[in-house]
Each structure stands twice: as C-alpha cells, then as structure tokens.
Amino acid sequence: MQLHEFSFRVRALERRLYKTAICILKNEADACDAVQEALLKAWKSLNKLKNEAYFDTWLTRILINECKLLIRIKHNKREDVLTDSLPAPEGAENDIESALNAIEEKYRVPLVLYHINGYSVEETARILNVPAGTIKTRLSRGRTKLKALLESEVEI
C-alpha cells in the first residue's frame, strides 16, 4: 500500500477513529493524540498488514491499543483510581451520549463500534479480539444498561 492509498483510506475512517477514541478516553485532546499515534504506528508497521481487506479493523485495533496505553500512562501518573464506569463529562451533547459515557467500557466500546461506526459483529469481534458471541452478549447487555439509564433520566 502506497502513501496515497493509505491517506485516502485513513481519511475515509477519520470520523470512526475519532469517535472510537472519544468513547474510550472521554477527552478530545487525548483522543486526538491517540488517533495521531495510531496512524503513525500503522504507517510504520504497514508491512505487517497481511490482508489489505482488513485495513479498517487493523487500524481500529491499533487505535484501541493506543487508547489503553494512554489510560495506563495517566493511571500511573495519578493517585486516584480510574474505573470502567465514569460519570459523563459535563456539557455532554445529549442524553444518549451522557448515558453511553456512563456505562462500562466493555459494553460502551462494542456499542460504539457496532451502532455508531457501523462495523459488523464479526468485525467488532476482530477489533476487540474476542469471540463474536461475546460481542453479541455485550451488545445486548450494553443496550439494556443504556435503556435503563435513559429511562431513569426521563423519569427525573
């Protein structure tokens, strides 16, 4: 794959990558940094991509690993403990985004990859390196948690 094709494919994925990073990191600056680092790492290790048909999932996997690395680095620098379930940031754009940010990462990431980024169950499973059945379970449980959070907000 040449630079021109790499750039073209990255531009097509730009919004998906950014949404995925925001979903995991919940911080615009960190998300931008993670996307930049992931793209740099992908370009440097492009020769390791065996099948160009899997470019999207391969690049998303690199991004997720980079996000997790940033979380570990920040966790080691701070005294307080990061949890999987953090409250939604102030000024969230809407109730769905707030509720989505409030659920655990193991449910949130598959929901974003599948419903927002449009990956199939199989692609999501490849990206997250878990069986497709696990993705289906996490999607179901994530939707249930999301529904419960949204219903509780409506009742208030």
N, C-alpha and C positions, 0 to 999 in steps of 0.2 A: 504494500500500500504506500503510495507516494504522499507527500505533504499536502498536495491539492485535495486528494480524496479524503485524507484524514481530516483536514479542515472542514470540508463540506459535510462529512458525517458528524463531526463534533457540533457544528452549527445547527444541524437538524435535531440534535439531542440536548442542546443547551438548556432549554426550559425544564426538561425532565431531570437533568442532572442537578440543577439548582433547587428544584422542588424537593428532590430526594435529600439533598444536603440540609436544607432548611428543616425538613421533617426530623432529621436526626439531631442536628446541632441547635436548632431553635435560635439562631443568631445569624443575621445577614453577613456580617463581616467574616465570621468563621466559615459560613457556607461558601462564600466567595473564595476564601483561602483554600478550602478543601477541594473545590472544583478545579482551581488552578493547579494545585499539587497533583491531583488525579490526572489531569490532562498531560502534565509534564511527565509523570511516571508512565502513563500509557504510551506517549510518544517514544520515550526511551526504551520501553520494553515491547514495542510493536512487533518485533521479530518473534516474540513468544506466543503471539496470537496464531493459533494453528488453523482456524477456520474463520475467514472474514465475515461469514454469515452471523457469527456470534459476537460481532464487534460491540453492539449495544449492551448486551448483558455483561460482556467482559469489562467494558469501561465503567458500567454502573457498579460492578463488584469492586473495582479499584477504588471508586469514589466512596463506597460504603466502608471499605477498609481504612481509607484516609480519614473519614469522619470518626471512626472508632479510635484511631490513633490520636486525633486531636482531643477527643474526650479523655483518653488516658493521660495525655500530657497535662491537660487542665486539672484533672482529678489529682494528679501527683503534686501539682503546684498549690492546690488549695487544701485547707484543713477540713472544710466541710465535705460531707459525702454526697456524691451525685446519686440520685436514684433513677430508676427506669421511668417512674411516673412523676413528672414535674408539672407544676401548675402552668397554665397557658400564660404566655407573656402578656403584659398589659398592652392595651390597644390592639388586640387581635382583630383582624378584618371582619370576621363574622363568627356566629355561634358554632358553625361546623368546624372551622379552623381551631377555635378555642377548645372544643370538645376533643378534636383529633389530637391536639397537643397535650391533652390531659391524660390520654391513655398510655399504657406501657409501650415502650419502643418495639417489643417483639410483635405487637399487634398493629401498631401505627405504621411501621415501615412496609409490611405487606399490603396494607390498605392503600397507602400512597402509591406504591409500585403498580398495584393491580388496577385500582379505580381511578387514580388521577393520572398516572403516567401511561396507563393502557397496556402494560405488559400482561401476557397470559399467565396462568397459574404455573405452567412449566417454566417459562422464562423467569418468573419471580422466584421459583424454587432454585433455578440455576444461579441466579444472582445472589440469593441468600445462602446457598449451599446447604439446603435442607430438602427433604423429600416433598413431593407435590402434595401428598396427603397432609403433611404438617402445615403447608401453606393454606390449604382449604380449611383446616381447623382454625388456624389463626385468623383467617379472613372472617369466618363465621363468628368466632368469639369477639373479634375486634368490632364487627358490625353490631353485635349485641351490646357491647360496652358503649359504643358510640351512641346507639339508640337510647340507652338508659341515661347517659349524660345529657343528651339533647332533650329528652322528656323531662328530666329534672329541672332543666333551665326554663322550660316552658311553664312548669307549674309554679315557679317562683314569682 
